[in-house]
Amino acid sequence: MYTEKKPGITRQVIWVFLGCLCLSYSVQAQESELFTARVAVERQDSAARKAGQRKALEQVFVKVSGVSGIVSHSAVATAVDRVEEYVTRFGFLSEPLPGRSEIQLYMNASFDSAKILRLLRSENLPVWTGSRPRILAWVALSDSQGKRILDAASEEFATAILLDQAEIRGIPILLPIMDLVDSEYVDATAVLDNLDASLRLATRRYRTEGMLALGVTEDTASWSANWSFYWDQEIFVEQMSARDPEDILRRSVDLAVDRLALRYATLAPGQGDEHGEARTQWIQVNRVRDLRIYSEILDFFSEISGIDSIQLVRVNGESLLFGIRSRHTRDHMLQLLKLNYRLQQSPDSDPAVIRLFWNG
């Protein structure tokens, strides 16, 4: 079944083969594909269609902006409620779940790119269009089935979760082919222990712009993971834990894409200061208990594009006041700051100061 309101763009799954390596790529996030989404649904009736379209439009807003929490913005939430004004085409298909016997019903939906971009720009929200950098993902699991690497031929459910989250966030994730060349440098233990030198050597042949390393281990009643993201000669490291490995897999993609969005998501011309001039915004961060947290906050601030200078103005116990000079509006600066999930907005509002606290 396929319903069309007006000419739209269908979602394409592109398999790219790089010479004799025959690398299987995930969905290439070309600009047109940023405005399509696929979501799981239970039925095909009108209520399920509306719910599916709403969820799909939320995914598109996240992909196009690069901001995972953008659906909480009032204008975006209103657009999602009026999804019928944005959807251009939708249809259903059934597919078996990888590694499982169940059949899942999906909805594919495409949306009006011009309307979405117009809304984001009118609300001074980030826009991240165009091609996306490719990321090679080294993912190893250690559970009751033993230690193993998720490779390009893997049909495990974990592989499907990882690539599904990459599609939701609009980033092309590659998995290694694990032939004799890869095996010479990397095994599951190397990924679980995050052996930096081995992973870097094995990644060179893939010629990707970034590398993600994730070692996931099953504990007694939960799962833990070592996460590292290599980008532009920088390394970002996190420790994660969850009751479900799916949460860790999806979070690992989100962390990487949030970092990239800081570099690539931009404002439309004229959406900063009305005269195009830089200005200072005051950012207060509470619960900064030691120098490690202070260093992490400074590193995060320095990664945000469009910032001219960062100055620590005042220290009051565990509260730091920064003066950040940029052309970003207050709302856009707040959206960028929220890309770090450890920086939470304080409930008390102040038009002169953006108040945050460190949640880590």
C-alpha positions in Angstrom: 0.0 0.0 0.0 1.3 3.4 -0.9 -0.4 6.8 -0.5 0.9 10.0 -2.2 -0.2 13.5 -1.6 2.2 15.2 -4.0 5.6 14.4 -5.6 8.0 13.4 -2.8 11.3 11.7 -2.4 11.5 8.0 -1.6 14.0 6.6 0.9 16.9 4.7 -0.7 19.2 2.3 0.9 22.5 2.6 -0.8 25.1 -0.2 -0.8 28.5 1.2 -1.7 31.3 -1.0 -2.7 34.8 0.4 -2.2 37.0 -1.3 -4.8 37.9 -4.8 -3.9 37.0 -4.2 -0.2 33.3 -4.6 -0.9 32.3 -2.5 2.1 28.6 -2.5 2.9 27.6 1.0 3.8 24.6 2.0 5.9 22.1 4.6 4.5 24.0 7.5 2.9 22.6 10.7 4.3 22.3 12.7 1.2 20.4 15.9 1.7 17.1 14.5 0.2 17.2 11.5 2.5 17.4 13.7 5.6 13.7 14.4 5.0 12.5 10.8 5.1 12.2 8.3 8.0 11.1 4.8 8.7 9.3 3.9 11.9 7.8 0.7 13.3 4.0 0.6 13.6 1.5 -1.9 14.9 -1.3 -1.4 12.4 -2.3 0.5 9.2 -5.5 2.1 10.5 -5.9 5.9 10.7 -4.8 6.2 14.3 -1.6 4.2 13.7 -0.9 6.2 10.5 -1.1 9.5 12.4 1.1 8.2 15.2 3.6 6.8 12.8 3.8 10.0 10.8 4.3 12.0 14.0 7.1 9.8 15.1 8.7 10.0 11.6 8.5 13.8 11.5 10.2 13.9 14.9 13.0 11.8 13.5 13.4 14.1 10.5 13.6 17.2 12.8 16.4 15.5 14.8 18.3 14.5 11.6 18.1 17.9 9.9 19.0 19.9 13.0 21.5 17.4 14.5 20.0 18.1 18.0 18.5 15.1 19.7 16.3 17.2 22.0 14.9 19.5 19.4 11.4 17.9 19.6 10.9 19.6 23.0 11.0 23.0 21.3 7.5 24.5 21.2 7.5 25.3 17.5 8.7 21.8 16.5 6.2 20.2 18.8 3.4 22.2 17.1 4.6 21.1 13.7 4.6 17.5 14.8 1.0 18.0 16.0 0.2 19.3 12.5 2.0 16.5 10.7 -0.5 16.3 7.9 0.8 19.8 6.7 4.3 18.4 6.3 4.0 14.8 5.1 4.2 14.4 1.3 4.3 10.6 0.9 4.0 7.5 3.1 3.6 3.8 2.8 3.9 0.5 4.6 6.1 -2.6 4.3 6.8 -5.7 6.4 10.3 -7.1 7.1 11.7 -9.8 9.4 13.6 -8.5 12.4 17.4 -9.4 12.0 18.4 -12.3 14.2 14.7 -12.9 15.2 11.7 -14.8 13.8 9.2 -11.9 14.2 7.9 -9.9 11.3 7.8 -6.1 11.9 5.5 -3.6 10.1 7.1 -0.3 9.1 5.9 3.0 7.8 8.1 4.9 5.3 7.3 8.7 5.2 8.7 11.7 3.3 8.2 15.3 4.3 8.3 18.8 2.8 11.9 19.9 3.0 11.2 23.5 2.3 8.6 23.8 5.1 10.9 22.1 7.6 13.9 24.3 6.8 11.8 27.4 6.9 10.5 26.5 10.4 14.0 25.8 11.8 15.4 29.0 10.4 12.5 31.1 11.5 13.0 29.8 15.1 16.8 30.3 15.1 17.3 26.6 15.4 20.4 24.7 14.0 20.3 23.3 10.5 22.7 20.5 9.4 22.1 19.6 5.7 24.3 18.3 3.0 26.4 15.1 3.1 27.5 13.6 6.4 30.9 12.3 7.4 31.3 8.5 7.4 32.1 6.7 10.6 33.7 3.3 11.0 32.3 1.5 14.0 34.3 -1.1 15.9 31.8 -2.8 18.2 32.5 -5.8 20.3 30.2 -7.8 22.6 31.1 -10.0 25.5 28.1 -12.0 26.9 26.9 -15.5 27.4 27.6 -16.3 23.8 31.3 -15.3 24.1 33.3 -12.4 22.7 32.8 -11.2 19.1 32.9 -8.2 16.8 29.9 -6.9 14.8 31.1 -7.0 11.2 29.5 -6.0 7.9 28.0 -9.4 7.4 26.6 -9.7 10.9 22.9 -10.5 11.1 22.7 -10.1 14.9 19.9 -7.9 16.3 22.6 -5.7 17.9 23.9 -4.8 14.4 20.4 -3.9 13.3 20.0 -1.6 16.4 23.2 0.2 15.7 22.5 0.8 12.1 18.9 1.8 12.8 20.1 4.5 15.2 22.6 5.7 12.7 19.7 6.0 10.1 17.6 7.8 12.7 20.4 10.4 13.3 21.3 10.6 9.6 24.9 9.4 9.8 26.5 6.8 7.6 27.9 4.0 9.8 30.3 1.4 8.4 31.2 -1.9 10.0 34.5 -3.6 9.4 34.5 -6.6 7.0 36.9 -8.5 9.4 38.9 -10.3 6.7 42.5 -11.4 7.2 43.8 -7.8 7.0 41.5 -6.6 9.8 42.1 -9.7 11.9 45.8 -9.0 11.8 45.3 -5.9 13.9 42.0 -6.3 15.7 40.1 -8.9 17.6 37.2 -8.6 20.1 39.5 -8.2 23.1 41.3 -5.2 21.3 37.9 -3.5 21.0 36.7 -4.4 24.5 39.9 -3.0 25.9 40.0 -0.1 23.5 43.5 -0.7 22.2 44.0 2.7 20.5 47.0 1.9 18.2 45.5 -1.4 16.8 42.2 0.2 16.0 43.8 3.2 14.3 45.9 1.0 12.1 43.0 -1.2 11.1 40.8 1.8 10.3 43.2 3.5 7.8 42.2 1.2 4.9 38.5 2.3 5.2 39.3 6.0 4.6 36.5 7.2 6.8 36.3 10.7 8.4 35.9 9.3 12.0 36.1 6.1 14.1 33.8 4.8 16.8 35.0 2.1 19.3 32.5 0.4 21.6 33.2 -2.5 23.9 29.9 -3.8 25.5 30.1 -6.3 28.4 27.3 -8.2 30.1 27.5 -8.0 33.9 25.5 -9.7 36.6 22.3 -7.7 36.2 23.3 -5.0 33.7 25.5 -4.0 30.8 28.6 -1.8 30.8 30.5 -0.2 27.9 33.7 1.6 27.0 33.0 4.2 24.3 35.5 6.2 22.3 35.0 8.5 19.4 38.0 9.6 17.2 37.4 12.7 15.2 39.7 15.4 13.7 42.7 14.3 15.7 40.7 14.3 19.0 39.5 11.5 21.2 36.4 11.6 23.2 35.9 8.9 25.9 32.8 7.9 28.0 31.8 5.0 30.3 28.3 3.8 29.9 26.0 1.4 31.8 22.4 0.2 31.2 20.1 -2.7 31.9 19.6 -3.2 28.2 22.4 -3.3 25.6 20.1 -1.6 23.1 20.2 1.5 25.2 24.0 1.5 25.1 24.1 0.9 21.3 21.7 3.8 20.6 23.4 6.1 23.0 26.8 5.3 21.4 25.6 6.7 18.1 23.9 9.7 19.7 27.1 10.7 21.5 29.1 10.6 18.3 26.5 12.5 16.3 26.0 15.2 19.0 29.8 15.8 18.8 29.6 16.2 15.0 26.5 18.5 15.2 28.6 21.0 17.2 30.9 21.3 14.2 28.4 21.2 11.4 25.0 22.5 12.5 24.7 26.2 11.6 22.4 29.1 11.7 21.0 30.6 8.6 22.6 34.0 7.6 21.2 36.8 9.8 20.0 34.6 12.6 22.6 35.7 15.1 22.8 39.3 16.4 20.5 41.5 14.3 23.5 43.6 13.2 25.7 40.5 12.5 28.0 41.5 15.4 29.4 39.2 18.2 28.0 39.6 21.7 28.7 38.2 25.2 26.4 35.8 26.8 26.6 34.8 30.5 26.7 31.1 31.2 26.5 29.9 34.8 27.4 26.2 35.5 26.7 24.8 38.9 28.0 21.5 40.6 31.5 21.9 39.2 33.2 19.9 42.0 36.7 19.4 40.7 39.2 20.4 38.0 38.3 17.4 35.8 34.8 18.7 35.4 36.0 22.2 34.8 38.4 20.9 32.0 35.6 18.9 30.4 33.3 22.0 30.3 36.1 24.1 28.8 36.8 21.4 26.2 33.1 21.2 25.3 32.7 25.0 25.0 35.8 25.1 22.7 34.2 22.6 20.3 31.1 24.8 19.6 31.4 26.5 16.2 31.0 30.2 16.0 32.4 31.1 19.5 35.0 33.9 19.4 36.2 33.7 23.1 35.5 32.1 26.4 36.3 33.8 29.7 35.9 32.5 33.3 34.4 35.5 35.0 33.7 34.3 38.6 34.1 31.3 40.8 31.8 30.9 43.8 32.3 27.5 45.4 31.0 24.9 42.9 29.4 27.6 40.7 31.3 29.1 37.7 30.2 32.1 35.6 31.5 32.2 32.0 31.4 35.0 29.5 31.1 33.5 26.0 31.3 35.8 23.0 29.7 34.7 19.8 27.0 35.6 17.2 24.6 32.9 18.4 21.2 34.0 19.8 20.4 33.0 23.4 18.0 30.3 22.2 20.5 28.8 19.7 23.3 28.9 22.3 21.1 27.0 24.7 20.3 24.4 22.1 24.0 24.0 21.5 24.8 23.7 25.2 22.2 21.0 25.6 24.1 18.8 23.1 26.2 17.8 26.1 23.8 15.5 28.0 25.6 16.2 31.3 24.8 19.9 31.1 21.2 20.3 32.3 19.2 23.5 32.3 18.4 24.8 35.8 14.7 25.3 36.5 15.2 28.9 37.7 15.0 31.2 34.7 17.0 34.5 34.3 16.8 36.5 31.0 20.4 37.8 31.6 22.1 34.4 32.5 21.8 30.9 31.1 21.8 28.7 34.2 23.0 25.1 33.9 24.2 22.4 36.2 26.6 19.5 35.7 24.8 16.2 36.0 27.6 13.6 36.1 
